[in-house]
Amino acid sequence: MSVSHATVHPLPNEAPPLQTEAADAEVAAAAAARVRMKDIQGMPGTIGGVFFRVAQFIFAAAALIVMATTSDFPSVTAFCYLVAAAGLQSLWSLSLAILDIYAILVGRCLQNYRVVCLFAIGDGVTSTLTFAAACASAGITVLIGNDLGICAVNNCIEFETATAMAFLSWFTALPSFLLNFWSLASRQ
């Protein structure tokens, strides 16, 4: 079966249109604008990032202070773990809050690949430790309060408060981790 195919034959005197330097610059600017996402609130070097870091610090410091001021927290491993995780979370969050504030004041962009990678790994580790410590402390608090019924001789209110503050610290650390991880994953 014989089928004809359409063929385009250029005219001999016509040359394809040349792109000018201005057109090349517009294409490059459009590509650069499409890739950059530095102004998403909550990422490092933004006001939202400072808000998340300060909230993480406040909640982690509150969990640390409330749990450390109880007299019998050293007798339970989960509570010691909560104190250690909350201490690490508060130090991490405070240092990154100071770095974010500095970057905003001097106009620095913290979207360098290595910086974002460090932030994502640090946020992932500290938020996982904080969540695990809060879950362990919640389990022990429920055991003491509900199952054993010995809240009268223990500091159940302080344990519950510290556990709630640790969960709130994790809840504010999770968006920081997700945004940094998303920023890493979207790079080419």
Backbone as ProteinMPNN parsed JSONL, in Angstrom:
{"seq_chain_A": "MSVSHATVHPLPNEAPPLQTEAADAEVAAAAAARVRMKDIQGMPGTIGGVFFRVAQFIFAAAALIVMATTSDFPSVTAFCYLVAAAGLQSLWSLSLAILDIYAILVGRCLQNYRVVCLFAIGDGVTSTLTFAAACASAGITVLIGNDLGICAVNNCIEFETATAMAFLSWFTALPSFLLNFWSLASRQ", "coords_chain_A": {"N_chain_A": [[0.842, -1.155, 0.0], [0.663, 2.1, -0.873], [1.443, 5.09, 0.564], [1.269, 8.546, 0.782], [3.562, 10.88, 2.136], [3.73, 13.867, 3.942], [5.947, 16.419, 3.176], [8.161, 18.972, 4.084], [9.655, 21.447, 2.363], [12.154, 23.761, 2.624], [12.299, 27.1, 1.41], [14.851, 28.18, -0.755], [15.979, 30.742, -0.297], [15.323, 31.572, 2.247], [16.237, 31.898, 5.581], [16.395, 30.397, 8.826], [14.882, 32.148, 11.572], [16.964, 34.145, 13.62], [17.838, 34.083, 17.064], [17.897, 36.787, 19.271], [20.17, 38.415, 21.544], [18.733, 39.569, 23.582], [16.418, 38.047, 23.632], [17.512, 35.611, 24.441], [18.353, 36.339, 27.001], [15.904, 36.835, 28.22], [14.789, 34.259, 28.233], [16.62, 32.952, 29.924], [16.21, 34.416, 32.268], [13.559, 33.775, 32.809], [13.822, 31.04, 33.305], [15.457, 31.1, 35.571], [13.798, 32.432, 37.361], [11.803, 30.583, 37.641], [12.981, 28.457, 38.991], [13.874, 29.417, 41.477], [12.938, 29.597, 44.865], [13.051, 31.087, 47.192], [11.602, 32.723, 48.907], [9.625, 31.482, 50.397], [7.681, 31.331, 53.203], [8.794, 30.202, 56.344], [10.988, 28.817, 55.649], [14.61, 28.701, 55.956], [16.046, 31.826, 56.862], [13.85, 33.48, 56.623], [11.026, 35.389, 57.861], [8.988, 33.722, 58.756], [10.483, 31.41, 59.224], [12.023, 32.239, 61.403], [9.955, 32.567, 63.253], [9.051, 29.87, 63.546], [11.407, 28.734, 64.626], [11.762, 30.16, 67.033], [9.41, 29.44, 68.365], [9.822, 26.668, 68.581], [12.052, 26.7, 70.27], [10.976, 27.931, 72.602], [8.946, 26.101, 73.435], [10.457, 23.718, 73.73], [12.317, 24.527, 75.676], [10.549, 25.072, 77.76], [9.534, 22.492, 78.247], [11.901, 21.247, 79.063], [12.611, 22.755, 81.378], [10.355, 22.417, 83.067], [10.298, 19.625, 83.401], [12.851, 19.135, 84.442], [12.743, 20.41, 86.896], [11.25, 18.82, 88.529], [11.335, 16.538, 91.256], [11.614, 13.769, 91.051], [12.254, 12.973, 88.439], [14.727, 11.817, 87.541], [14.529, 9.123, 88.141], [13.148, 7.78, 86.21], [13.71, 6.525, 83.058], [12.614, 7.375, 80.607], [11.842, 9.979, 81.169], [14.294, 11.177, 81.669], [15.329, 10.94, 79.133], [13.589, 12.658, 77.807], [14.375, 15.105, 78.924], [16.993, 15.278, 77.916], [16.51, 15.256, 75.107], [14.857, 17.515, 74.815], [16.618, 19.468, 75.685], [18.6, 19.328, 73.663], [16.998, 19.997, 71.452], [16.226, 22.606, 72.14], [18.697, 23.972, 72.149], [19.494, 23.63, 69.444], [17.368, 24.904, 68.095], [17.502, 27.518, 69.115], [20.06, 28.348, 68.241], [19.704, 28.254, 65.445], [17.642, 30.089, 65.188], [18.934, 32.457, 65.893], [20.766, 32.542, 63.782], [18.976, 32.773, 61.619], [17.812, 35.28, 62.198], [20.061, 36.913, 61.986], [20.619, 36.527, 59.242], [18.373, 37.706, 58.095], [18.651, 40.36, 58.954], [21.063, 41.221, 57.725], [20.533, 40.689, 55.135], [21.131, 38.238, 53.879], [20.973, 35.259, 51.934], [19.875, 32.108, 52.783], [19.801, 29.823, 51.201], [21.677, 28.075, 50.226], [22.962, 24.981, 49.023], [24.426, 23.267, 50.769], [23.94, 24.421, 53.259], [21.137, 24.218, 53.495], [20.951, 21.456, 53.41], [22.293, 20.77, 55.791], [20.536, 21.999, 57.631], [18.19, 20.51, 57.118], [18.941, 17.879, 57.83], [19.655, 18.268, 60.534], [17.204, 19.256, 61.566], [15.606, 17.028, 61.056], [16.772, 15.037, 62.683], [16.641, 16.189, 65.307], [13.886, 16.683, 65.571], [12.842, 14.105, 65.379], [13.998, 12.875, 67.634], [12.845, 14.444, 69.653], [10.111, 13.886, 69.293], [10.075, 11.111, 69.804], [10.909, 11.095, 72.479], [8.819, 12.54, 73.654], [6.673, 10.812, 73.172], [7.484, 8.532, 74.624], [7.549, 9.614, 77.211], [4.874, 10.322, 77.472], [3.693, 7.807, 77.505], [4.692, 6.771, 79.949], [3.638, 8.646, 81.698], [0.88, 8.193, 81.403], [0.829, 5.592, 82.358], [1.591, 5.974, 85.07], [-0.415, 7.754, 85.968], [-3.05, 6.835, 85.109], [-3.102, 3.95, 84.989], [-1.644, 2.895, 87.212], [-2.47, 4.606, 89.196], [-1.142, 6.336, 90.989], [-0.809, 9.082, 91.23], [-0.946, 10.828, 93.319], [1.374, 10.643, 94.831], [3.285, 11.325, 93.03], [4.557, 13.659, 90.569], [2.426, 14.297, 88.624], [1.094, 16.345, 87.198], [3.173, 18.063, 86.422], [4.674, 16.276, 84.878], [2.853, 15.755, 82.792], [2.574, 18.328, 81.741], [5.198, 18.881, 80.848], [5.437, 16.875, 78.933], [3.422, 17.627, 77.132], [4.469, 20.093, 76.275], [6.748, 19.166, 74.977], [5.588, 17.766, 72.858], [4.393, 19.936, 71.539], [6.691, 21.322, 70.835], [7.782, 19.505, 69.024], [5.739, 19.585, 67.131], [6.036, 22.146, 66.085], [8.57, 21.92, 65.045], [8.389, 20.12, 62.997], [7.255, 21.333, 60.56], [9.468, 22.927, 59.797], [11.415, 21.009, 59.223], [10.12, 19.635, 57.105], [9.832, 21.654, 55.142], [12.541, 22.3, 54.635], [13.456, 19.822, 53.739], [11.84, 19.502, 51.493], [12.795, 21.632, 49.986], [15.368, 20.711, 49.495], [14.797, 18.391, 48.006], [13.618, 19.44, 45.735], [15.589, 20.621, 44.312], [17.725, 20.726, 41.415]], "CA_chain_A": [[0.0, 0.0, 0.0], [1.483, 3.27, -1.031], [0.872, 6.242, 1.255], [2.116, 9.716, 0.614], [3.966, 11.572, 3.365], [3.927, 15.302, 3.747], [7.327, 16.838, 3.337], [8.323, 20.416, 4.041], [10.895, 21.842, 1.706], [12.339, 25.193, 2.822], [12.677, 27.872, 0.239], [16.302, 28.338, -0.714], [16.43, 32.075, 0.091], [14.901, 31.891, 3.604], [17.018, 31.328, 6.67], [15.598, 30.402, 10.055], [15.084, 33.393, 12.333], [17.982, 34.09, 14.652], [17.427, 34.65, 18.342], [18.753, 37.884, 19.697], [20.677, 38.297, 22.907], [17.652, 39.953, 24.496], [15.54, 36.881, 23.762], [18.228, 34.644, 25.272], [18.338, 36.827, 28.381], [14.547, 36.634, 28.739], [14.635, 32.823, 28.495], [17.416, 32.643, 31.108], [15.553, 35.023, 33.43], [12.356, 32.989, 33.102], [14.263, 29.78, 33.904], [15.936, 31.382, 36.928], [12.648, 32.775, 38.197], [11.023, 29.378, 37.85], [13.68, 27.559, 39.903], [14.068, 30.015, 42.798], [11.796, 29.596, 45.767], [13.653, 31.482, 48.448], [10.75, 33.553, 49.735], [8.556, 30.719, 51.028], [7.753, 31.552, 54.643], [9.084, 29.004, 57.114], [12.305, 28.325, 55.257], [15.68, 29.46, 56.608], [16.264, 33.188, 56.427], [12.59, 34.203, 56.453], [10.34, 35.715, 59.115], [8.302, 32.493, 59.176], [11.498, 30.525, 59.783], [12.327, 32.737, 62.751], [8.801, 32.239, 64.09], [9.112, 28.44, 63.875], [12.564, 28.463, 65.495], [11.502, 30.711, 68.369], [8.379, 28.592, 68.978], [10.491, 25.414, 68.962], [12.88, 26.965, 71.444], [10.147, 28.199, 73.784], [8.298, 24.865, 73.875], [11.476, 22.776, 74.204], [12.85, 25.04, 76.94], [9.518, 24.869, 78.78], [9.542, 21.063, 78.589], [13.132, 20.985, 79.804], [12.566, 23.381, 82.701], [9.31, 21.794, 83.89], [10.687, 18.256, 83.761], [14.064, 19.148, 85.269], [12.464, 20.915, 88.242], [10.603, 17.798, 89.361], [12.34, 15.86, 92.081], [11.779, 12.343, 90.782], [12.409, 12.622, 87.035], [15.866, 10.94, 87.23], [14.248, 7.709, 88.402], [12.492, 7.199, 85.036], [14.579, 6.713, 81.895], [11.916, 8.146, 79.579], [11.875, 11.391, 81.552], [15.675, 11.622, 81.422], [15.423, 11.061, 77.681], [12.877, 13.887, 77.45], [15.223, 16.24, 79.294], [18.102, 15.337, 76.963], [15.995, 15.629, 73.784], [14.393, 18.902, 74.877], [17.819, 20.3, 75.749], [19.182, 19.375, 72.324], [16.079, 20.752, 70.589], [16.276, 24.03, 72.47], [19.977, 24.512, 71.659], [19.438, 23.65, 67.984], [16.413, 25.915, 67.651], [18.016, 28.84, 69.468], [21.173, 28.702, 67.35], [19.185, 28.537, 64.107], [16.874, 31.336, 65.256], [19.923, 33.542, 65.841], [21.274, 32.567, 62.419], [17.916, 33.326, 60.767], [17.696, 36.717, 62.475], [21.24, 37.533, 61.38], [20.461, 36.508, 57.784], [17.357, 38.7, 57.726], [19.171, 41.712, 59.195], [22.095, 41.593, 56.759], [20.04, 40.406, 53.791], [21.76, 37.033, 53.31], [20.097, 34.161, 51.526], [20.341, 30.84, 53.355], [19.34, 28.746, 50.34], [22.815, 27.312, 49.74], [22.675, 23.556, 49.103], [25.018, 22.681, 51.979], [23.247, 24.973, 54.432], [19.808, 23.603, 53.55], [21.173, 20.047, 53.753], [22.582, 20.739, 57.225], [19.291, 22.303, 58.34], [17.245, 19.395, 56.968], [19.412, 16.751, 58.64], [19.527, 18.649, 61.938], [15.785, 19.284, 61.923], [15.098, 15.656, 61.066], [17.278, 14.323, 63.872], [16.112, 16.749, 66.554], [12.431, 16.486, 65.667], [12.596, 12.685, 65.657], [14.338, 12.634, 69.039], [11.845, 15.1, 70.492], [8.864, 13.133, 69.19], [10.242, 9.841, 70.506], [10.944, 11.374, 73.917], [7.471, 12.924, 74.076], [5.846, 9.6, 73.171], [7.888, 7.705, 75.762], [7.092, 10.272, 78.436], [3.412, 10.216, 77.526], [3.384, 6.442, 77.935], [4.973, 6.635, 81.385], [2.675, 9.493, 82.409], [-0.392, 7.463, 81.417], [1.01, 4.452, 83.262], [1.57, 6.45, 86.453], [-1.671, 8.405, 86.323], [-4.277, 6.076, 84.878], [-3.018, 2.517, 85.239], [-1.22, 2.617, 88.581], [-3.233, 5.475, 90.091], [-0.297, 6.875, 92.063], [-0.524, 10.496, 90.954], [-0.874, 11.576, 94.573], [2.754, 10.647, 95.327], [4.161, 11.746, 91.926], [4.315, 14.984, 89.983], [1.746, 14.012, 87.349], [0.789, 17.587, 86.468], [4.419, 18.512, 85.809], [5.009, 15.323, 83.816], [1.938, 15.993, 81.674], [2.906, 19.629, 81.151], [6.452, 18.739, 80.104], [5.158, 16.051, 77.763], [2.667, 18.456, 76.186], [5.395, 21.068, 75.7], [7.606, 18.441, 74.034], [4.792, 17.531, 71.651], [4.268, 21.215, 70.838], [7.989, 21.598, 70.228], [7.877, 18.663, 67.826], [4.753, 20.053, 66.169], [6.588, 23.32, 65.406], [9.801, 21.532, 64.361], [8.059, 19.332, 61.809], [7.207, 22.135, 59.325], [10.82, 23.339, 59.422], [12.044, 19.863, 58.57], [9.465, 19.34, 55.831], [10.176, 22.689, 54.173], [13.942, 22.14, 54.244], [13.56, 18.595, 52.946], [11.216, 19.794, 50.215], [13.729, 22.478, 49.259], [16.446, 19.836, 49.016], [14.292, 17.465, 47.003], [13.225, 20.152, 44.522], [16.775, 21.133, 43.591], [18.066, 19.896, 40.264]], "C_chain_A": [[0.9, 1.235, 0.0], [0.781, 4.477, -0.405], [1.816, 7.412, 1.056], [2.383, 10.363, 1.975], [4.183, 13.034, 3.048], [5.374, 15.642, 4.03], [7.381, 18.345, 3.218], [9.672, 20.701, 3.432], [11.071, 23.334, 1.908], [12.691, 25.879, 1.502], [14.155, 28.177, 0.325], [16.766, 29.706, -0.21], [16.063, 32.433, 1.534], [15.781, 31.181, 4.62], [16.153, 31.323, 7.922], [15.875, 31.673, 10.853], [16.116, 33.177, 13.447], [17.434, 34.691, 15.936], [18.418, 35.728, 18.733], [19.221, 37.64, 21.117], [19.614, 38.659, 23.934], [16.699, 38.788, 24.705], [16.205, 35.805, 24.618], [18.214, 35.053, 26.739], [16.957, 36.635, 29.008], [14.308, 35.172, 29.084], [15.399, 32.429, 29.755], [16.771, 33.218, 32.366], [14.301, 34.249, 33.811], [12.726, 31.666, 33.753], [14.737, 30.007, 35.334], [14.78, 31.709, 37.857], [11.828, 31.532, 38.517], [11.667, 28.476, 38.903], [13.758, 28.118, 41.316], [12.791, 29.989, 43.601], [12.236, 30.04, 47.152], [12.713, 32.236, 49.385], [9.581, 32.798, 50.359], [8.72, 30.846, 52.537], [7.912, 30.218, 55.38], [10.429, 28.41, 56.773], [13.376, 29.176, 55.932], [15.851, 30.854, 56.003], [14.998, 33.976, 56.17], [11.987, 34.491, 57.832], [9.607, 34.48, 59.644], [9.268, 31.485, 59.772], [11.891, 30.937, 61.193], [11.193, 32.4, 63.707], [8.828, 30.767, 64.505], [10.243, 28.141, 64.852], [12.33, 28.979, 66.91], [10.447, 29.874, 69.091], [8.971, 27.255, 69.412], [11.307, 25.609, 70.232], [12.032, 27.144, 72.692], [9.524, 26.913, 74.317], [9.315, 23.848, 74.395], [12.074, 23.23, 75.528], [11.839, 24.866, 78.063], [9.464, 23.407, 79.209], [10.756, 20.711, 79.431], [13.055, 21.531, 81.222], [11.544, 22.696, 83.599], [9.734, 20.401, 84.328], [11.901, 18.255, 84.686], [13.809, 19.656, 86.676], [11.703, 19.916, 89.109], [11.679, 17.013, 90.086], [12.582, 14.412, 91.661], [11.89, 11.997, 89.301], [13.622, 11.724, 86.762], [15.588, 9.452, 87.45], [13.589, 7.008, 87.21], [13.318, 7.538, 83.799], [13.907, 7.562, 80.817], [11.924, 9.639, 79.901], [13.28, 11.966, 81.382], [15.902, 11.837, 79.928], [14.72, 12.33, 77.21], [13.712, 15.114, 77.781], [16.374, 16.392, 78.301], [17.627, 15.802, 75.587], [15.518, 17.084, 73.763], [15.577, 19.864, 74.975], [18.483, 20.435, 74.384], [18.306, 20.195, 71.371], [16.147, 22.241, 70.883], [17.586, 24.667, 71.999], [19.977, 24.649, 70.142], [18.534, 24.791, 67.506], [16.91, 27.322, 67.952], [19.141, 29.257, 68.524], [20.678, 29.007, 65.937], [18.305, 29.786, 64.08], [17.819, 32.53, 65.188], [20.484, 33.665, 64.432], [20.243, 33.142, 61.447], [17.771, 34.832, 60.963], [18.867, 37.467, 61.856], [21.091, 37.607, 59.86], [19.433, 37.532, 57.327], [17.918, 40.117, 57.876], [20.209, 42.142, 58.157], [21.694, 41.272, 55.326], [20.693, 39.215, 53.116], [20.702, 36.005, 52.966], [20.686, 32.864, 52.077], [19.892, 29.644, 52.51], [20.495, 28.023, 49.65], [22.536, 25.825, 49.956], [23.204, 22.94, 50.399], [24.319, 23.157, 53.241], [21.882, 24.316, 54.592], [19.923, 22.125, 53.906], [21.458, 19.898, 55.246], [21.32, 21.003, 58.039], [18.318, 21.134, 58.279], [17.662, 18.211, 57.822], [19.257, 17.066, 60.127], [18.084, 18.688, 62.398], [15.195, 17.884, 61.977], [15.521, 14.897, 62.31], [16.635, 14.869, 65.145], [14.601, 16.557, 66.675], [12.085, 15.029, 65.933], [12.902, 12.354, 67.112], [13.295, 13.245, 69.976], [10.524, 14.342, 70.471], [8.95, 11.806, 69.937], [10.245, 10.045, 72.023], [9.567, 11.755, 74.436], [6.556, 11.706, 74.132], [6.186, 8.697, 74.359], [7.409, 8.307, 77.074], [5.576, 10.216, 78.576], [2.995, 8.822, 77.982], [3.601, 6.246, 79.429], [3.98, 7.466, 82.201], [1.308, 8.818, 82.49], [-0.309, 6.266, 82.363], [0.903, 4.895, 84.715], [0.188, 6.956, 86.845], [-2.888, 7.502, 86.23], [-4.186, 4.616, 85.322], [-2.644, 2.191, 86.684], [-1.975, 3.456, 89.605], [-2.419, 6.043, 91.234], [0.113, 8.316, 91.763], [-0.357, 11.299, 92.238], [0.564, 11.661, 95.083], [3.75, 11.078, 94.254], [3.758, 13.13, 91.434], [3.629, 14.84, 88.621], [1.467, 15.276, 86.547], [2.04, 18.095, 85.754], [4.829, 17.587, 84.673], [4.141, 15.544, 82.585], [2.246, 17.308, 80.971], [4.178, 19.537, 80.309], [6.248, 17.911, 78.842], [4.394, 16.843, 76.71], [3.564, 19.494, 75.519], [6.337, 20.399, 74.696], [6.858, 18.134, 72.744], [4.61, 18.825, 70.853], [5.581, 21.619, 70.171], [8.178, 20.77, 68.963], [6.936, 19.163, 66.734], [5.236, 21.3, 65.434], [7.897, 23.008, 64.696], [9.515, 20.785, 63.062], [7.937, 20.181, 60.544], [8.587, 22.605, 58.866], [11.532, 22.208, 58.69], [11.44, 19.612, 57.197], [9.802, 20.387, 54.768], [11.622, 22.581, 53.713], [14.138, 20.891, 53.385], [12.96, 18.792, 51.564], [12.131, 20.67, 49.351], [14.887, 21.665, 48.707], [15.975, 18.953, 47.865], [13.949, 18.161, 45.694], [14.405, 20.732, 43.767], [17.133, 20.18, 42.465], [19.518, 19.541, 40.267]], "O_chain_A": [[1.805, 1.349, 0.827], [-0.33, 4.835, -0.794], [3.033, 7.261, 1.155], [1.515, 10.379, 2.848], [4.751, 13.387, 2.014], [5.947, 15.192, 5.022], [6.726, 18.932, 2.357], [10.705, 20.25, 3.928], [10.249, 24.117, 1.432], [13.303, 25.288, 0.612], [14.66, 28.416, 1.422], [17.893, 29.803, 0.277], [16.453, 33.5, 2.009], [16.028, 29.981, 4.505], [15.266, 32.164, 8.061], [16.983, 32.208, 10.809], [16.119, 32.145, 14.12], [16.677, 35.662, 15.918], [19.625, 35.585, 18.544], [18.716, 36.753, 21.805], [19.601, 38.111, 25.036], [16.224, 38.56, 25.818], [15.542, 35.158, 25.428], [18.078, 34.205, 27.621], [16.85, 36.31, 30.191], [13.696, 34.868, 30.108], [14.892, 31.657, 30.569], [16.784, 32.577, 33.416], [14.008, 34.081, 34.995], [12.027, 31.208, 34.657], [14.452, 29.198, 36.216], [14.784, 31.303, 39.019], [11.218, 31.458, 39.583], [10.954, 27.794, 39.638], [13.712, 27.347, 42.274], [11.711, 30.311, 43.104], [11.847, 29.449, 48.159], [13.023, 32.37, 50.569], [8.626, 33.43, 50.812], [9.769, 30.509, 53.085], [7.239, 29.237, 55.065], [10.957, 27.589, 57.523], [13.077, 30.262, 56.43], [15.804, 31.027, 54.785], [15.056, 35.042, 55.556], [12.394, 33.906, 58.835], [9.61, 34.226, 60.848], [8.923, 30.78, 60.721], [12.071, 30.091, 62.07], [11.436, 31.994, 64.844], [8.649, 30.45, 65.681], [10.06, 27.379, 65.801], [12.668, 28.301, 67.88], [10.568, 29.623, 70.29], [8.656, 26.761, 70.495], [11.259, 24.789, 71.149], [12.339, 26.567, 73.735], [9.568, 26.658, 75.52], [9.06, 23.184, 75.399], [12.314, 22.407, 76.412], [12.214, 24.55, 79.192], [9.361, 23.113, 80.4], [10.65, 19.962, 80.401], [13.403, 20.829, 82.171], [11.829, 22.423, 84.765], [9.554, 20.031, 85.488], [11.966, 17.453, 85.618], [14.594, 19.36, 87.577], [11.53, 20.148, 90.306], [12.792, 16.847, 89.587], [13.667, 13.883, 91.901], [11.648, 10.85, 88.924], [13.566, 10.925, 85.828], [16.354, 8.61, 86.981], [13.482, 5.782, 87.196], [13.591, 8.708, 83.53], [14.566, 8.383, 80.18], [12.003, 10.468, 78.995], [13.432, 13.123, 80.991], [16.573, 12.783, 79.513], [15.209, 13.006, 76.304], [13.753, 16.063, 76.999], [16.696, 17.506, 77.889], [18.269, 16.65, 74.967], [15.756, 17.8, 72.79], [15.538, 20.955, 74.406], [18.883, 21.531, 73.992], [18.815, 20.99, 70.581], [16.128, 23.053, 69.959], [17.576, 25.792, 71.5], [20.413, 25.671, 69.61], [18.906, 25.55, 66.611], [16.754, 28.223, 67.128], [19.169, 30.397, 68.058], [21.183, 29.928, 65.297], [18.232, 30.467, 63.058], [17.533, 33.508, 64.498], [20.662, 34.777, 63.934], [20.595, 33.911, 60.552], [17.623, 35.574, 59.992], [18.686, 38.534, 61.27], [21.401, 38.634, 59.257], [19.604, 38.159, 56.281], [17.684, 40.972, 57.022], [20.232, 43.304, 57.753], [22.448, 41.56, 54.397], [20.797, 39.189, 51.889], [19.671, 35.902, 53.63], [21.86, 32.565, 51.857], [19.632, 28.569, 53.05], [20.302, 27.42, 48.594], [21.938, 25.449, 50.964], [22.498, 22.171, 51.051], [24.129, 22.386, 54.182], [21.511, 23.905, 55.691], [19.079, 21.597, 54.629], [20.923, 18.998, 55.893], [21.06, 20.311, 59.023], [17.688, 20.801, 59.282], [16.818, 17.598, 58.476], [18.781, 16.229, 60.893], [17.762, 18.213, 63.488], [14.376, 17.586, 62.846], [14.714, 14.195, 62.919], [16.14, 14.101, 65.969], [14.095, 16.295, 67.766], [11.123, 14.748, 66.648], [12.144, 11.628, 67.754], [12.911, 12.632, 70.972], [9.887, 14.174, 71.511], [8.006, 11.417, 70.626], [9.651, 9.258, 72.761], [9.181, 11.346, 75.531], [5.746, 11.585, 75.051], [5.294, 8.164, 75.018], [6.919, 7.592, 77.949], [5.058, 10.077, 79.684], [2.05, 8.676, 78.757], [2.778, 5.622, 80.1], [3.535, 7.039, 83.267], [0.652, 8.867, 83.53], [-1.263, 5.966, 83.081], [0.203, 4.264, 85.507], [-0.32, 6.631, 87.918], [-3.671, 7.415, 87.175], [-5.104, 4.107, 85.966], [-3.251, 1.32, 87.307], [-2.104, 3.053, 90.761], [-2.939, 6.217, 92.336], [1.251, 8.711, 92.015], [0.302, 12.339, 92.24], [0.933, 12.655, 95.708], [4.943, 11.187, 94.536], [2.739, 13.683, 91.846], [4.191, 15.218, 87.593], [1.595, 15.264, 85.322], [1.965, 18.514, 84.598], [5.28, 18.049, 83.625], [4.639, 15.522, 81.459], [2.186, 17.39, 79.744], [4.229, 20.053, 79.193], [6.824, 18.215, 77.798], [4.691, 16.737, 75.52], [3.432, 19.746, 74.321], [6.686, 20.999, 73.679], [7.427, 18.23, 71.657], [4.669, 18.807, 69.623], [5.582, 22.189, 69.08], [8.673, 21.27, 67.953], [7.289, 19.165, 65.554], [4.883, 21.498, 64.271], [8.302, 23.767, 63.815], [10.321, 20.822, 62.133], [8.48, 19.78, 59.515], [8.844, 22.674, 57.664], [12.173, 22.427, 57.662], [12.169, 19.4, 56.228], [10.033, 20.035, 53.611], [11.907, 22.752, 52.528], [14.899, 20.909, 52.418], [13.505, 18.306, 50.573], [12.229, 20.474, 48.14], [15.338, 21.899, 47.586], [16.679, 18.792, 46.868], [13.986, 17.529, 44.638], [14.228, 21.285, 42.682], [16.878, 18.979, 42.546], [19.984, 18.842, 39.367]]}, "name": "protein", "num_of_chains": 1, "seq": "MSVSHATVHPLPNEAPPLQTEAADAEVAAAAAARVRMKDIQGMPGTIGGVFFRVAQFIFAAAALIVMATTSDFPSVTAFCYLVAAAGLQSLWSLSLAILDIYAILVGRCLQNYRVVCLFAIGDGVTSTLTFAAACASAGITVLIGNDLGICAVNNCIEFETATAMAFLSWFTALPSFLLNFWSLASRQ"}
